[in-house]
Amino acid sequence: MGSLSIDREQRYKTIQLVVQRLGLTAEHTVLDVGGGTGALPSYIPTPNFWSCDLRGGGPRHIACSMDRLAVREAAFDLVLQADSLEHIPPERHRQTLDELLKVFRKWLIWIGPVQSDLTVQAEEDLCRTHRELFAGREMNWLIEHRRHGLPDPEMVVLALSRGCQDWMCWRSCRLEDWWLWKQLELALDAGIFRPGVEAVLNNWYLQEGWKRDFRLESGVPAYRMVFVGCRDGKLPRILMDRPGKEDPFEAWRSRLPLVREWLANSEMNRDGFPLESPAAAQLARLAEVLGQQARPGSLWRRWIGGLRCRVPGWWDRMRRH
């Protein structure tokens, strides 16, 4: 993952609000199917949190395949899966969903990207950008999406709804915004070095931005779909209600710190000349990164190294301009 936490916060904050509205307590047991990273437990208020995946570890981790869960039937109050199905071949999708139905006792949550022509275009465009910025290398997790294909939303709903007395599903995460944040993240990770901007943007999305992505209006292209079901009874009617401020203008104003931080960190002054401190700091960091790389020196590194040797005081003169 990159320097921006927006993609993670979008799905995890959505799950957090859903479990709050379901009434999950510390006594309930939770199983995260495909959760090998261990990041989700901090969003869910129970110590009885387990994960299962072929990867990962820890005292509450079960090493098993998603389509062959080493768990007894109806073993967990809440079973959830977030952004996992797209990382396995499509012929295993249906069996994985059947396994989720088998092991949940009260509630089931599924959230993840789903197939659409526009989503395919967005992901392939990000793959191209990654290759351009990172010397032809692929983005590992996204190339798995393209290799396996994204889950069919109708198949997911039909499969999961069979085991639920009541269920809801809705579209989540604006596709256009998701693509834009990922493009920005790739640029930042490629060497723009704007930690102040990254911190403000991450904080804004954590506090306010995710609310806009929780449930989308009809017709707005979405990246993810959310499915929530219960074994017995009815789901709370407020489950799909979009969170947010009563005054929409206040939500708009929440973005102002990002604008101010971006301007404060500009490398140029009003006359178009580099500002001393940001430019010098970024050049220093670039030299440090290049100097720490273990692989054989590139032409760029050899040129920089030679320049520093051939032109005494070049760094000090650059800092003064």
N, C-alpha and C positions, 0 to 999 in steps of 0.2 A: 504494500500500500504506500501511498505517497504522503506528501506534506499536509494535505488537506484532509480533514476528518469528516467532510460533509456526507460522503457516500455511506459511511458507517453510521453516522448519527441519524440519517434519514430512516433507515430500517430499524435501528435499535430504539430510537425515540418513539417510533410508531408502535413497536412491540410493547414498550414501557407503558404507553398510554392505554393500549388495549388491555393489558393485564391488570392495570389499576381499575379499569371500568368493569372487568370481569369479577373483581373482588378477590383476587389472589392474595393469600396471606402467607406468613412465615411458616405455617404448618403444612402448606401444600408442597407437593413434590413436582419438579420440573425436569424434563428431558429435552435437551437441544440436539436434534439429529443433524449431524454434519457440522457441529460446532467444535472444530478442532482448535480454534484460536484462543478460546477462553475469555473473550472480551465481553460477552453478553451478560454474565452473572451480575456485574455491577449495576445493571439497569433493572434487575428484577428482585423484589424484596423477599427473598427466601434463602435460607442457608441450604435447603434441600435441592440444590441445583446440580444436575448431572449432564454430561455431554457424551456423545458417541460419534466416533469417526475413526477411519483407519489411521489418521494422523492425530497428534496431540498426546496429552498425558496428564497425570495427576491422580490424586486419590479418588476423585469422582468422575473419572473418564473411563468409558467403555470402548475398547478397541474392537470395532466391528464395521462391516460394510453397511451402508444405508439401506440396501435392499435385503439384508439378512441381519436384522437386529437381534443381538444376543440379550433380549429382554423378554420377560414373561408378559402375557396378555394383560392389558389394563393395569399396568404397573405404575403409571405416573398420572397425577392429576392433570397436568398440562404437558402436552407434547407440542413442540414447535420446530419449525425449520425455516431458516433464513438464508437466501442466496446460496443454495447448495445443489439443487436438482440439476442446474445447468452445467455442473462440473462432472457429470457422469453421462455415459452414452444414452441416447433416447430409448433404447430397448429396455433399459432398467428403470425408467421413470415410473411406469405404472406399478411395478412391484414395490418400489420405494414408498409410493403413496399408500399402498395397501398395508405396508408395515407400520406407517404412522397411525393408520386407523386401528390397527391391532393393539397397539400398546398404550393408547390414551384412555383415561378414565372419565374425565370431566370436560376438558376443553382441548381444542386443537387450533393452532395458529400456523398458517403457511404464508410466507411472503417471499417474493423473488421476481426477477425479470421474466417477462413472458414474450413470446414470439410476436413480431409484427414486422412488416417490410421496413418501416421507418426506423425501428430499433436496430435492425440488421445494418442499415446504412450508417447509423450513428456509431455503432460498435466498430464496424470496419474502418470508418474514418479515424477513430481513435487509434486503431492498430497501425494505420498508415503514419499518423503523427508520431507514435512511439518509435517506429522504425526510423523516421527521419531525424528525430532528436537523439536517439540512442544507438547510432551506428548500426542500424539494421536489426537490432535485437527485438524480439517479440515481448509483449506484455503477457507474462505467463498465465495469469488468471483469465484475462480477456480472450486470449487465443483459444483457451478451452471452451469458452462460449461459442466461438466461431466454429470450432472443430465438431462439437456435439450438437450445436443448435440450442435455442432457448425452448423451454417448455411451452406446450400448447395450452393456452389459458382455459379453453373449453374442456380439455382432457383433465386438467387439474381440478376444476370445479365438479365435473361429473364424478370423478374418482373419489374425492373427499366428501362430497355431500351424501354419498350412499351410507356413510357411517354416522351421520349427524342428524339428530332430531330437529335442530334449528341451526341455520348457518347464514352468514352474510359474506359478501365479497365486494370489493371496490378497487378502483384503479388509484395508484399512489405514485408519487415522485414524477414531476414534470420531466418528460424526456428531453426537451430542449435545454432546460436548466442543468439536468444531469450531464448532458454532453458538454455544455459550456464549462461547468465546474471541472470536469475531467480534463478538458483542453487546458484550462488554466493550471491545474495541478501538474500536468506534464511539463508545461513551460517553466513552472517554479522548480520542479525537480531537475530540470535540465540545466539549471544554473543561473536563474534570475536572482535568487537569494533575497527574498523579501520577507524575513521572519516576522516583522511587525505586521505586515499585511496579512500573512497567513494566520497569525494569532487572532487578529481582530475578526477576520472572516470566519474562522472556526468558531469563535465565541458567539458571533452574531447568529450563525446557523443553529448552534446548540440551543441558544436562548429563544430565537424567534423564527428563523428561516424554515425549519422543519415543519412548522405548523401549516404553512401554505401547501406543503407537499403531502400532508397526511391523507387527504381524500380530494381527488380532482373532480372538477365539473365535467359533465358529459361533453364529449367531443375534444377534450384536451389530450393530446398524445401523452401516454404514460410509459414509464420504464418498468415499473413494478405493479404487481397485483397483490392484494391482501385477501386472504380467506380465513375466516374465523368460524368455528363450529363448536357445538356442545353435544354431548352424548344424550343428555336428557334435559327436559325443560326448555326454557326460552332464553335467548341472549338479551341483554339489556338494550333497550331501544336507543340509548345514547351512544352506543358503541361506534357508530359511523360519524357522529357529529364532529365537525372540524374544529379543532381548538384555535384560539386566537383572541386578539384584543377586541373589545367592543367597538373601539374607535379605530377604523382601518388606517387613518392617517398616522396614528402612533406607531403602527407596524411599519409604515413607510419610513418614519423618522428613525427607526432602529438601525437603518442602514447608514446613517450619517457618519458614525465613527469609522466605517470602512473608507468612505470618501476622504475624510480628514487624514487617516493614516496613509492612504495612498499618496496624497499630495505631500504630506510631511516627509515621505521617503523618496520623493522624486530625485533622480540623479542630476537634474538640470535646474538651473535658475531661470528667471524670467527672460534673460538674454540668450538662453539656449546653451550656456556653458556648463560643464560638469561642476556640481557642488563638491567641495573638497572632501568632506567626511564620508558621505555615502560611496562616492566613486573610489576613494582610497581603500575603504573597508572591503568593498567587493573585489577589487583587484588583489588585495592581500589574501582574501579567502580563496580566490581562484588560484593564486600561486601556491597556497598551502595545500589545496586539494590536489593540484597537479604534482606537487612534490612528494605526496604520500602514496601515489599510485604505484603498485608493485609491478605492473606489466612494463615491457620495454618502452622506452621513451618515444613519444611521437615526434613528428616534425615540429609541432607547436611547442612542446616541452623543450626540445633541443634549441629552438630559436630563442625562447624566453631565457633559458639558462645561459646561452651564449651572450645574449644581449646584456644580461646583468653583469657578466664578466667583462665584456668588451667596453661597456660604457659606464665607468665609475660614477656613482651618484645618480644614476638614471631614476631610481625609485624615489629619491628625495625630490628630484625636479618634477616628477609626475605628480607627487603629492601637492606641490606648490601651485600647480595649474588647475 
